[in-house]
């Protein structure tokens, strides 16, 4: 699974390893132009993994800070930093979600 995640983070297809995953920095191609593997489908589960990553790495820390009563000014600052990080690592989180989805699909189809 980690080889699929690494190749997807670097913008490569998890199946054929050609650089065809991203159309732009913030948009994933629907299909690999080399091998034809579907990266995104309307009936696909990729959105679930992307949603899970977003919640785990960006919303959960803020909830924990609020739970422990951290000063609201610090929460705002940390929230702003998390938004900047969220935008900066968008290709990484999108690649991870595609890789996990591809890995599970390939295991279930065997």
C-alpha positions in Angstrom: 0.0 0.0 0.0 2.8 2.4 0.8 4.2 2.1 -2.7 0.8 3.2 -4.1 0.7 6.1 -1.7 4.2 7.3 -2.6 3.6 7.1 -6.3 0.2 9.0 -5.9 1.8 11.7 -3.8 4.4 12.2 -6.5 1.6 12.5 -9.1 2.0 9.1 -10.7 -0.6 6.6 -11.4 -0.8 4.0 -8.6 -1.0 1.2 -11.3 1.4 2.0 -14.1 3.6 4.7 -12.4 3.2 7.2 -15.2 2.8 10.9 -14.2 -0.8 11.2 -15.1 -2.6 11.7 -11.8 -3.0 15.5 -11.7 -4.4 17.8 -14.4 -3.4 20.8 -12.3 -2.2 21.3 -8.7 -5.7 21.1 -7.4 -7.4 18.8 -9.9 -7.1 15.0 -10.3 -7.6 13.6 -13.7 -10.6 11.2 -14.0 -8.7 8.5 -15.9 -5.0 7.6 -16.4 -4.1 8.4 -20.0 -1.6 5.6 -20.1 -3.4 2.5 -18.5 -7.0 3.7 -18.3 -7.4 3.2 -14.5 -10.2 5.4 -13.2 -9.0 7.8 -10.5 -12.3 9.4 -9.8 -15.8 8.1 -10.4 -19.1 9.6 -9.4 -20.0 6.4 -7.6 -16.5 6.1 -6.1 -15.3 6.0 -2.5 -12.3 8.4 -3.1 -14.3 11.3 -1.5 -14.6 9.3 1.7 -10.8 9.0 2.2 -10.3 12.6 1.3 -13.0 13.6 3.8 -11.4 11.4 6.5 -8.0 12.9 5.9 -9.4 16.4 6.1 -11.2 15.7 9.4 -8.3 13.9 10.9 -5.5 16.4 10.2 -7.3 19.7 10.2 -10.5 19.7 12.2 -9.6 17.2 15.0 -6.7 19.3 16.3 -8.9 22.3 16.7 -11.5 20.3 18.5 -8.9 19.0 20.9 -7.6 22.5 21.5 -11.1 23.7 22.3 -11.7 20.7 24.6 -8.6 21.5 26.7 -9.6 25.2 27.0 -6.7 26.7 25.0 -7.0 30.5 24.6 -9.3 31.4 21.6 -6.6 33.7 20.1 -4.2 30.7 19.9 -7.0 28.6 18.3 -7.5 31.2 15.6 -3.8 31.4 14.9 -3.5 27.6 14.7 -6.6 27.5 12.6 -5.2 30.0 10.1 -1.9 28.0 10.0 -3.9 24.8 9.4 -5.8 26.4 6.5 -2.5 27.5 4.9 -1.1 23.9 5.4 -4.4 22.5 4.1 -4.0 24.5 0.8 -0.2 23.8 0.5 -0.5 20.0 0.8 -3.7 19.6 -1.3 -1.9 17.4 -3.9 -0.5 15.2 -1.2 -3.9 14.6 0.5 -5.6 14.1 -2.8 -2.9 11.6 -3.9 -3.2 9.7 -0.6 -7.0 9.4 -1.0 -6.7 8.1 -4.6 -3.9 5.6 -3.6 -5.9 4.2 -0.7 -9.0 3.9 -2.9 -7.0 2.2 -5.6 -5.4 -0.2 -3.2 -8.7 -1.3 -1.6 -10.3 -1.7 -5.1 -7.4 -3.9 -6.3 -7.6 -6.0 -3.1 -11.3 -6.4 -3.3 -11.3 -7.4 -7.0 -8.9 -10.3 -6.4 
